[in-house]
Amino acid sequence: MRRVLAGEQELNVAFNEFLDAFYTDPDPVSRMARIAEEPAYLDDEVADALIGAAGEHLARRWRVGKPPRWTERKRRFLRKPWFPEGVDAEKPFMIAESPMAFRRRMLFVDAEPLRRLRMPHDERWYAHEQQRTGIDWRELEKPNP
């Protein structure tokens, strides 16, 4: 966040780099350490809430420990609903699919909001992708005989 606050890096780039490092780290203790310390506030209500939701969601989704206390700070929550731009037709789905960490902050996103190419695949991911796309990735990932 230091580079974002200094104007040296865009938030989405820094956040994606963080997620890639989190997902490629095989050690749950090390993963928890990556989210243990509270990131600086960005003085952007939505960004600060998204960071809080991400910290809580990563801890719960990947079972690395109890969400850090900083994720419960009042500044990590919105007072009015937020949706990404251009999703008017998808709003009902986002309301239903948003993970709890996001929904309780009034952030309405898709079912896997922190999806990255390097994100490990688990049964929940396979089920979501099959429902979303109709593709059974487990079958496609099997080695050819």
C-alpha positions in Angstrom: 0.0 0.0 0.0 3.0 2.3 0.5 3.5 2.5 -3.3 -0.2 3.1 -3.9 -0.2 5.9 -1.3 3.0 7.4 -2.8 1.3 7.3 -6.3 3.9 4.9 -7.6 1.5 2.1 -8.4 -2.2 1.6 -9.2 -4.3 0.0 -6.5 -5.5 -2.8 -8.8 -1.9 -3.7 -9.8 -0.7 -3.8 -6.1 -3.8 -5.8 -5.1 -3.3 -8.3 -7.9 0.3 -8.8 -7.0 -0.7 -9.4 -3.4 -3.3 -12.0 -4.4 -0.8 -13.8 -6.6 1.7 -13.9 -3.8 -1.0 -15.1 -1.4 -2.2 -17.9 -3.7 1.2 -19.2 -4.6 2.3 -19.4 -1.0 1.7 -23.0 0.1 2.0 -22.4 3.8 -1.2 -21.5 5.7 0.8 -19.8 8.5 2.6 -17.7 6.0 -0.6 -16.9 4.2 -2.2 -15.7 7.5 0.9 -13.6 8.2 0.3 -11.9 4.8 -3.1 -10.6 6.0 -2.4 -10.1 9.7 -1.2 -6.6 9.5 -3.7 -3.9 8.7 -3.1 -2.1 5.4 -3.1 1.7 5.4 -6.4 3.5 4.7 -6.6 4.9 1.2 -9.2 7.5 2.1 -11.5 5.9 -0.5 -14.5 4.4 1.2 -15.0 1.7 -1.4 -11.3 0.7 -1.6 -11.0 0.6 2.2 -14.1 -1.6 2.4 -12.9 -3.9 -0.4 -9.6 -4.3 1.5 -11.4 -5.2 4.7 -13.6 -7.7 2.8 -10.6 -9.2 1.1 -8.8 -9.8 4.4 -11.8 -11.4 6.0 -12.7 -13.4 2.8 -9.1 -14.8 2.3 -8.9 -15.9 5.9 -12.2 -17.8 5.8 -12.2 -19.0 2.2 -8.7 -20.5 2.4 -9.1 -21.5 6.1 -5.8 -19.9 7.2 -7.2 -18.7 10.5 -9.6 -16.3 12.1 -10.0 -13.0 10.2 -7.7 -10.3 11.6 -9.4 -7.8 13.9 -8.6 -4.9 11.6 -11.1 -6.3 9.2 -13.9 -5.3 11.6 -13.0 -1.6 11.9 -15.8 0.7 11.1 -13.9 2.3 8.2 -13.8 -1.1 6.5 -17.6 -1.0 6.0 -19.8 1.0 3.6 -23.0 2.8 4.6 -24.7 2.3 1.2 -24.6 -0.5 -1.4 -21.9 -0.6 -4.0 -21.9 -2.5 -7.3 -19.2 -2.5 -10.0 -20.0 -0.2 -12.9 -22.0 -1.5 -15.8 -23.7 -4.5 -14.0 -27.3 -3.3 -13.8 -28.7 -6.5 -15.3 -26.5 -8.7 -13.0 -27.3 -6.9 -9.7 -29.8 -9.5 -8.5 -27.2 -12.2 -9.0 -24.5 -10.3 -7.3 -26.8 -9.7 -4.3 -27.3 -13.4 -4.0 -23.8 -14.6 -4.9 -21.6 -12.1 -3.0 -19.5 -13.9 -0.4 -20.5 -12.9 3.2 -17.3 -10.8 3.8 -18.4 -8.6 0.9 -22.1 -8.6 1.4 -21.9 -7.6 5.0 -19.9 -4.5 3.9 -22.6 -3.8 1.3 -20.2 -4.6 -1.5 -22.0 -6.6 -4.2 -19.7 -8.7 -6.4 -19.6 -12.1 -8.1 -19.2 -15.3 -6.2 -15.4 -15.5 -6.6 -14.4 -11.8 -6.4 -10.7 -12.4 -5.7 -10.3 -14.8 -8.7 -6.8 -14.9 -10.2 -5.2 -17.2 -12.6 -2.8 -18.4 -9.9 -5.7 -19.0 -7.5 -5.6 -22.7 -6.4 -8.5 -24.8 -7.6 -10.7 -26.5 -5.0 -14.1 -28.2 -5.1 -15.8 -24.9 -4.5 -14.0 -23.3 -7.5 -14.8 -26.2 -9.8 -18.5 -26.2 -8.8 -18.8 -22.4 -9.3 -17.0 -22.5 -12.7 -19.2 -25.4 -13.9 -22.3 -23.6 -12.9 -21.1 -20.3 -14.4 -19.7 -21.7 -17.7 -21.1 -25.2 -18.1 -17.5 -26.5 -18.3 -16.2 -29.2 -16.1 -12.6 -28.2 -15.7 -11.8 -31.3 -13.7 -12.3 -33.3 -16.9 -10.3 -30.9 -19.0 -7.4 -31.0 -16.6 -7.0 -34.8 -16.6 -3.9 -35.9 -18.5 -4.5 -37.5 -21.9 -3.9 -41.2 -21.9 
